[in-house]
Amino acid sequence: MSIFVGNLSYSVEEEDLKEVFLEYGTVKRVQVAIDRETGQKRGFAFVEMGTEAEEAAAIDALDGAEWMGRNLKVNKAKPKTEGGSSGGRRGNNNRGGYSRRY
């Protein structure tokens, strides 16, 4: 399992996060989310720790903590759901709720 870290500064680097999380145990991986289209950071990341106990310690210590001028949101990452959301309207094929009359 991994940890979700939200409300990050857009200037944060993976090494910055790794340094912070190393205080709570072994850091296996850090992944800062990047927008596919713009290449800009999205303000959140995922951190994978060595053990569940290390993850719990990091979450307890860092959730709500101020870092780089922002209050972090740190919790267990939720598993990615299959399919995801396609966005937009669901099940509405009549273009914006209006029906055409011919």
PyRosetta script that sets phi, psi and omega in degrees:
from pyrosetta import init, pose_from_sequence

init()
pose = pose_from_sequence("MSIFVGNLSYSVEEEDLKEVFLEYGTVKRVQVAIDRETGQKRGFAFVEMGTEAEEAAAIDALDGAEWMGRNLKVNKAKPKTEGGSSGGRRGNNNRGGYSRRY")
pose.set_psi(1, 159.1)
pose.set_omega(1, 178.5)
pose.set_phi(2, -129.8)
pose.set_psi(2, 173.6)
pose.set_omega(2, -177.3)
pose.set_phi(3, -107.5)
pose.set_psi(3, 135.5)
pose.set_omega(3, 173.0)
pose.set_phi(4, -90.4)
pose.set_psi(4, 132.2)
pose.set_omega(4, 176.8)
pose.set_phi(5, -123.8)
pose.set_psi(5, 111.5)
pose.set_omega(5, -176.7)
pose.set_phi(6, -113.8)
pose.set_psi(6, 171.4)
pose.set_omega(6, -178.8)
pose.set_phi(7, 62.7)
pose.set_psi(7, 39.2)
pose.set_omega(7, 179.3)
pose.set_phi(8, -81.9)
pose.set_psi(8, 152.2)
pose.set_omega(8, 171.2)
pose.set_phi(9, -65.0)
pose.set_psi(9, 144.8)
pose.set_omega(9, -179.7)
pose.set_phi(10, -72.5)
pose.set_psi(10, -7.9)
pose.set_omega(10, 178.4)
pose.set_phi(11, -95.0)
pose.set_psi(11, -0.8)
pose.set_omega(11, -177.2)
pose.set_phi(12, -67.2)
pose.set_psi(12, 142.5)
pose.set_omega(12, 177.9)
pose.set_phi(13, -113.8)
pose.set_psi(13, 160.1)
pose.set_omega(13, 179.6)
pose.set_phi(14, -57.5)
pose.set_psi(14, -39.6)
pose.set_omega(14, 179.9)
pose.set_phi(15, -63.7)
pose.set_psi(15, -36.0)
pose.set_omega(15, 177.8)
pose.set_phi(16, -60.6)
pose.set_psi(16, -47.9)
pose.set_omega(16, 179.7)
pose.set_phi(17, -64.4)
pose.set_psi(17, -41.6)
pose.set_omega(17, -179.0)
pose.set_phi(18, -59.1)
pose.set_psi(18, -43.3)
pose.set_omega(18, 179.1)
pose.set_phi(19, -59.5)
pose.set_psi(19, -42.8)
pose.set_omega(19, -179.0)
pose.set_phi(20, -65.5)
pose.set_psi(20, -46.1)
pose.set_omega(20, -175.6)
pose.set_phi(21, -75.7)
pose.set_psi(21, -21.2)
pose.set_omega(21, 176.8)
pose.set_phi(22, -61.9)
pose.set_psi(22, -23.3)
pose.set_omega(22, 177.4)
pose.set_phi(23, -64.2)
pose.set_psi(23, -18.2)
pose.set_omega(23, -175.5)
pose.set_phi(24, -112.2)
pose.set_psi(24, 3.5)
pose.set_omega(24, 177.0)
pose.set_phi(25, 142.6)
pose.set_psi(25, -162.9)
pose.set_omega(25, -178.0)
pose.set_phi(26, -75.8)
pose.set_psi(26, 130.5)
pose.set_omega(26, 176.7)
pose.set_phi(27, -103.4)
pose.set_psi(27, 114.3)
pose.set_omega(27, 179.9)
pose.set_phi(28, -81.0)
pose.set_psi(28, -40.1)
pose.set_omega(28, -174.5)
pose.set_phi(29, -158.9)
pose.set_psi(29, 145.2)
pose.set_omega(29, 173.6)
pose.set_phi(30, -130.2)
pose.set_psi(30, 132.3)
pose.set_omega(30, 179.4)
pose.set_phi(31, -134.8)
pose.set_psi(31, 110.2)
pose.set_omega(31, 176.7)
pose.set_phi(32, -85.0)
pose.set_psi(32, 128.7)
pose.set_omega(32, -178.1)
pose.set_phi(33, -71.4)
pose.set_psi(33, 132.7)
pose.set_omega(33, -179.9)
pose.set_phi(34, -122.3)
pose.set_psi(34, 135.9)
pose.set_omega(34, 176.6)
pose.set_phi(35, -68.6)
pose.set_psi(35, 128.4)
pose.set_omega(35, -177.4)
pose.set_phi(36, -63.2)
pose.set_psi(36, -36.8)
pose.set_omega(36, -175.8)
pose.set_phi(37, -81.4)
pose.set_psi(37, -41.8)
pose.set_omega(37, -174.2)
pose.set_phi(38, -98.5)
pose.set_psi(38, -21.2)
pose.set_omega(38, -176.6)
pose.set_phi(39, 77.8)
pose.set_psi(39, 5.2)
pose.set_omega(39, -179.9)
pose.set_phi(40, -86.7)
pose.set_psi(40, 151.3)
pose.set_omega(40, 176.3)
pose.set_phi(41, -67.9)
pose.set_psi(41, 147.4)
pose.set_omega(41, -174.7)
pose.set_phi(42, -100.7)
pose.set_psi(42, -1.0)
pose.set_omega(42, 175.9)
pose.set_phi(43, 89.7)
pose.set_psi(43, 12.6)
pose.set_omega(43, 174.0)
pose.set_phi(44, -147.6)
pose.set_psi(44, 165.6)
pose.set_omega(44, -177.3)
pose.set_phi(45, -152.4)
pose.set_psi(45, 170.7)
pose.set_omega(45, 174.7)
pose.set_phi(46, -125.3)
pose.set_psi(46, 136.3)
pose.set_omega(46, 179.8)
pose.set_phi(47, -125.0)
pose.set_psi(47, 130.9)
pose.set_omega(47, 177.2)
pose.set_phi(48, -109.4)
pose.set_psi(48, 123.6)
pose.set_omega(48, -178.6)
pose.set_phi(49, -101.5)
pose.set_psi(49, 170.9)
pose.set_omega(49, -177.6)
pose.set_phi(50, -69.6)
pose.set_psi(50, -39.6)
pose.set_omega(50, -177.6)
pose.set_phi(51, -137.4)
pose.set_psi(51, 164.8)
pose.set_omega(51, 176.4)
pose.set_phi(52, -63.1)
pose.set_psi(52, -37.0)
pose.set_omega(52, -179.7)
pose.set_phi(53, -64.7)
pose.set_psi(53, -39.7)
pose.set_omega(53, 177.6)
pose.set_phi(54, -66.1)
pose.set_psi(54, -40.3)
pose.set_omega(54, 177.2)
pose.set_phi(55, -61.2)
pose.set_psi(55, -45.9)
pose.set_omega(55, -179.1)
pose.set_phi(56, -62.1)
pose.set_psi(56, -40.8)
pose.set_omega(56, 179.4)
pose.set_phi(57, -64.3)
pose.set_psi(57, -42.8)
pose.set_omega(57, 179.7)
pose.set_phi(58, -65.4)
pose.set_psi(58, -43.3)
pose.set_omega(58, 179.6)
pose.set_phi(59, -62.0)
pose.set_psi(59, -47.9)
pose.set_omega(59, -179.5)
pose.set_phi(60, -59.4)
pose.set_psi(60, -40.5)
pose.set_omega(60, -175.4)
pose.set_phi(61, -79.1)
pose.set_psi(61, -34.6)
pose.set_omega(61, -169.4)
pose.set_phi(62, -102.2)
pose.set_psi(62, -19.0)
pose.set_omega(62, -179.3)
pose.set_phi(63, -64.1)
pose.set_psi(63, 119.6)
pose.set_omega(63, -179.6)
pose.set_phi(64, 88.6)
pose.set_psi(64, -7.0)
pose.set_omega(64, -179.4)
pose.set_phi(65, -71.4)
pose.set_psi(65, 147.0)
pose.set_omega(65, 176.8)
pose.set_phi(66, -85.6)
pose.set_psi(66, 131.3)
pose.set_omega(66, 178.5)
pose.set_phi(67, -149.8)
pose.set_psi(67, 129.2)
pose.set_omega(67, -178.6)
pose.set_phi(68, 54.6)
pose.set_psi(68, 38.0)
pose.set_omega(68, 176.2)
pose.set_phi(69, 79.6)
pose.set_psi(69, 9.9)
pose.set_omega(69, -179.3)
pose.set_phi(70, -133.9)
pose.set_psi(70, 151.7)
pose.set_omega(70, 175.7)
pose.set_phi(71, -89.0)
pose.set_psi(71, 116.4)
pose.set_omega(71, -175.8)
pose.set_phi(72, -71.0)
pose.set_psi(72, 147.7)
pose.set_omega(72, 170.7)
pose.set_phi(73, -112.9)
pose.set_psi(73, 111.2)
pose.set_omega(73, -174.6)
pose.set_phi(74, -127.2)
pose.set_psi(74, 121.5)
pose.set_omega(74, 177.0)
pose.set_phi(75, -155.3)
pose.set_psi(75, 174.7)
pose.set_omega(75, 177.4)
pose.set_phi(76, -63.7)
pose.set_psi(76, 135.1)
pose.set_omega(76, 178.1)
pose.set_phi(77, -70.5)
pose.set_psi(77, 139.6)
pose.set_omega(77, 176.3)
pose.set_phi(78, -85.5)
pose.set_psi(78, 140.7)
pose.set_omega(78, 179.3)
pose.set_phi(79, -60.2)
pose.set_psi(79, 142.8)
pose.set_omega(79, 178.1)
pose.set_phi(80, -65.8)
pose.set_psi(80, 131.8)
pose.set_omega(80, -179.6)
pose.set_phi(81, -84.8)
pose.set_psi(81, 148.0)
pose.set_omega(81, 178.9)
pose.set_phi(82, -68.6)
pose.set_psi(82, 137.0)
pose.set_omega(82, 175.3)
pose.set_phi(83, 84.3)
pose.set_psi(83, -44.7)
pose.set_omega(83, 180.0)
pose.set_phi(84, 65.2)
pose.set_psi(84, -170.8)
pose.set_omega(84, 179.9)
pose.set_phi(85, -99.6)
pose.set_psi(85, 135.7)
pose.set_omega(85, 177.2)
pose.set_phi(86, -87.8)
pose.set_psi(86, -6.3)
pose.set_omega(86, 179.8)
pose.set_phi(87, 75.7)
pose.set_psi(87, 175.2)
pose.set_omega(87, 177.5)
pose.set_phi(88, 70.7)
pose.set_psi(88, -164.3)
pose.set_omega(88, -178.1)
pose.set_phi(89, -78.6)
pose.set_psi(89, 151.4)
pose.set_omega(89, 176.9)
pose.set_phi(90, -114.9)
pose.set_psi(90, 132.6)
pose.set_omega(90, 173.0)
pose.set_phi(91, 65.3)
pose.set_psi(91, 20.0)
pose.set_omega(91, -178.6)
pose.set_phi(92, -121.1)
pose.set_psi(92, 99.0)
pose.set_omega(92, -176.2)
pose.set_phi(93, -95.9)
pose.set_psi(93, 7.9)
pose.set_omega(93, -176.4)
pose.set_phi(94, -105.6)
pose.set_psi(94, 37.0)
pose.set_omega(94, 170.2)
pose.set_phi(95, 48.6)
pose.set_psi(95, 83.6)
pose.set_omega(95, 174.4)
pose.set_phi(96, 76.8)
pose.set_psi(96, 15.6)
pose.set_omega(96, 177.4)
pose.set_phi(97, 87.4)
pose.set_psi(97, -1.8)
pose.set_omega(97, 178.5)
pose.set_phi(98, -100.2)
pose.set_psi(98, 137.7)
pose.set_omega(98, 177.2)
pose.set_phi(99, -100.6)
pose.set_psi(99, 144.2)
pose.set_omega(99, 179.6)
pose.set_phi(100, -90.9)
pose.set_psi(100, 139.0)
pose.set_omega(100, 174.2)
pose.set_phi(101, -113.4)
pose.set_psi(101, 132.2)
pose.set_omega(101, -177.7)
pose.set_phi(102, -103.2)
pose.dump_pdb("model.pdb")
